[in-house]
Amino acid sequence: MAQTQETVLEIHLDALAHNYKYITSHLNPTTKVMGVVKAFGYGSDACEVAKELVALGVDYFAVAYTKEGVALRDAGITQPILVLHPQPINFETLIDRCLEPALYSPRILKAFVAVAETKNQKDYPVHLKFNTGLNRLGFWENDTSWIADQLAETTSIKVTSLFSHLAASEDLNEREFTLGQIQSFKAIAADMTTRLGYQPLLHQSNTSGILNYPKAQFDIVRTGIGLYGYGNSEAYDSQLKPVARLKSIISQIHAIEPGETVGYNRAFTAPHFAKTATIPIGHADGISRKLGNGVGAVLIAGKKAPIIGNVCMDMLMVDITEIDCKEGDEVVIVGESQSASQLAESMGSISYELLTAMSQRVKRVVCRKQP
Ligand SMILES: *Cc1c(COP(=O)(O)O)cnc(C)c1O
């Protein structure tokens, strides 16, 4: 790959393929894979990622909101798409675009049935979400008889799957809690299935669920972060490859005298003669101000250049006193030498937040082959 001339987020599809194979190598041959491409494919490019996942054999997609599913349909994706957190105002669009809603509460179920009936739907595929301890979205276990009664009164919808979500699958100190969630889900699924009189598909695991609880695969797994190259532990991270790699260039180099300051609020004072580089990426691009003042660093010529002073909206400054480099040289912010989880950790965050914070201003470049 030629050296970049501006700030770009490279999306490495060969890394995606590697991660897909790594994750599916943990699955039984019959387990279906739902690729989670919400939030612009974890900040990359949902449509490009989805197309590659189709080529790799993915069975299902999941997004958070209806508009994310619409974008996939507009890009020509024909696989089934689960909308995890739909709102009633979008139900008509959702049906028009053949998206499948997660129904997670009595209010949502009633609202969806009303729209499905108005639109003369028959057996429209829906997914019932149950709360087993995350306490975020989902029916409670004692809602099953109410749900069965509602379903008995309409032919407009049909339950494709029953699912739940784990609260701490990446945290092995919470093993007992997670095993409890898995047990509750099994009990709810058995009860709901009896009441329905047919067997929907079952799913509960996210990426860390797949890796840490291989016996709880059920029929489908929902993998997000793993596809993008992160496994919520150093051991798994080392087996995966980052799909998104954030690169930039040195716009300008300054020689700073001792006692001079750099950036807004004069937050950095040079303790000695210093050389600084200005990089065209800032908090408007998704680089948090929390990474300023020495918390985060970028890589130039393979060496760490700490961010000095406050991160600005459109740029940031780094200390290159010890680095042999020139204007126009490449800067790596996230890549193989500094992962999103490592950079996120320096500011007390996680890979998910750093990746999805990448704003739409950053140019996306799709790369098919390893450079
Ligand atoms: C985002 C999400 C996932 C994917 O989780 P990862 O940890 O990224 O694999 C799975 N299920 C639900 C309900 C989600 O919201």
The ligand as a Gaussian input file, in Angstrom:
#p B3LYP/6-31G(d) Opt

LIG

0 1
 C      -23.354000      -5.390000      19.835000
 C      -24.031000      -6.663000      20.168000
 C      -23.425000      -7.893000      19.872000
 C      -21.993000      -8.027000      19.391000
 O      -21.127000      -8.059000      20.515000
 P      -19.546000      -8.208000      20.348000
 O      -19.041000      -8.183000      21.760000
 O      -19.096000      -7.027000      19.572000
 O      -19.293000      -9.483000      19.649000
 C      -24.170000      -9.043000      20.057000
 N      -25.431000      -8.977000      20.543000
 C      -26.032000      -7.820000      20.884000
 C      -27.407000      -7.834000      21.426000
 C      -25.346000      -6.624000      20.722000
 O      -25.927000      -5.476000      21.080000

